[in-house]
Amino acid sequence: MDSRIRAAFLDRDGVINIDSGYVCRRDEFVFVPGAVEACRILSRAGFKLFVVTNQSGIGRGYYTEEDFLRLTSWMQNEMASDGAPIEKVYFCPHHPDAKIERYRRVCRCRKPQPGMILDAIGEFGIDPARSVIFGDSPRDMEAGAAAGVRERILLGTDGKAIPSASADSTAVFNNLLSAVTSPWFRSFCTDI
């Protein structure tokens, strides 16, 4: 059996929580229905969970890295207490048009670039051929493809609708829970 880790990479806004726009406080953070249960299923199936999220709101000055990290710590504690531990959260605060100069740049970590995923692969010894990314944007799928992630699952934002497939997606579902309770997931787990 392969000793390298199999991972589930998760976008945050629209996949884990409702994307109400630049979510940075607990009172704004609402889990997508079924998302924590789905993460628990992934964890029990042997996937290590990683969040990979663009957070241009930091660079735009809407909230600080400290605000983001405080909310992230709360989210991780909530999920861990429900049996869905997140190994690590990778985030990109950069944007080419950022208001705050130190964040104003094109970088390797802002999706669709694969930098966050590649960093996790290197840091944790993840096997991308045994891994999956879940996102609600074609840029998530593009980042996963560029990092060599085998399965790239495009979800409906906030779990509301099944999206149209993108060039880099391997399957589409309306939300994370429907993906991990589907025949696709059972087949994927058997194949790897």
Long-range contacts (C-beta under 8 A, 24 or more apart in sequence): 2-127, 2-130, 4-125, 4-126, 4-127, 4-130, 5-48, 5-124, 5-125, 5-126, 5-127, 6-46, 6-47, 6-48, 6-126, 6-127, 6-130, 6-131, 6-192, 7-47, 7-48, 7-49, 7-50, 7-87, 7-120, 7-121, 7-124, 7-126, 7-131, 7-132, 8-39, 8-42, 8-47, 8-48, 8-49, 8-50, 8-131, 8-132, 8-133, 8-134, 9-50, 9-51, 9-52, 9-117, 9-120, 9-131, 9-132, 9-133, 9-134, 9-144, 9-149, 10-39, 10-49, 10-50, 10-51, 10-52, 10-133, 10-134, 10-135, 10-176, 11-51, 11-52, 11-53, 11-111, 11-133, 11-134, 11-135, 11-136, 11-137, 11-140, 12-51, 12-53, 12-89, 13-53, 14-136, 14-137, 14-155, 14-157, 14-158, 15-134, 15-135, 15-136, 15-155, 15-176, 16-51, 16-75, 16-176, 17-75, 18-158, 19-136, 19-157, 19-158, 22-57, 22-60, 22-62, 22-63, 23-71, 24-57, 24-62, 24-63, 24-67, 24-68, 24-71, 25-63, 25-67, 25-71, 26-71, 26-74, 29-71, 29-74, 29-75, 32-158, 32-159, 32-175, 32-176, 33-159, 33-175, 33-177, 34-159, 34-175, 34-176, 34-177, 34-178, 35-159, 35-175, 35-176, 35-177, 36-78, 36-79, 36-82, 36-84, 37-82, 37-84, 37-177, 38-175, 38-176, 38-177, 38-179, 38-180, 38-181, 39-79, 39-84, 39-86, 39-176, 40-82, 40-83, 40-84, 41-177, 41-180, 41-181, 42-84, 42-180, 43-83, 43-84, 43-85, 44-83, 45-180, 45-185, 45-189, 46-189, 47-131, 47-132, 48-87, 48-124, 48-126, 49-84, 49-85, 49-86, 49-87, 50-86, 50-87, 50-88, 50-89, 50-90, 50-120, 50-124, 51-86, 51-88, 51-89, 51-90, 51-91, 52-90, 52-91, 52-111, 52-116, 52-117, 52-120, 52-133, 52-140, 52-143, 53-89, 53-90, 53-91, 53-92, 53-116, 54-91, 54-92, 54-110, 54-111, 54-139, 55-91, 55-92, 55-93, 56-92, 56-93, 56-94, 56-95, 56-98, 56-110, 58-91, 58-93, 58-100, 58-103, 59-93, 59-94, 59-95, 59-98, 59-99, 59-100, 59-103, 59-104, 60-95, 60-98, 60-99, 60-100, 61-98, 61-99, 61-100, 65-93, 68-93, 87-124, 88-120, 88-123, 88-124, 90-116, 90-117, 90-119, 90-120, 91-116, 92-116, 111-135, 111-137, 111-139, 111-140, 111-142, 111-143, 112-138, 112-139, 112-140, 112-142, 112-143, 112-146, 113-143, 113-146, 114-143, 114-144, 114-146, 114-147, 116-143, 117-143, 117-144, 117-147, 117-149, 118-147, 121-147, 129-192, 130-192, 132-188, 134-176, 134-179, 136-163, 138-166, 138-167, 138-168, 138-169, 141-166, 141-167, 141-168, 141-169, 142-166, 142-167, 142-168, 144-168, 150-192, 151-188, 153-179, 155-179
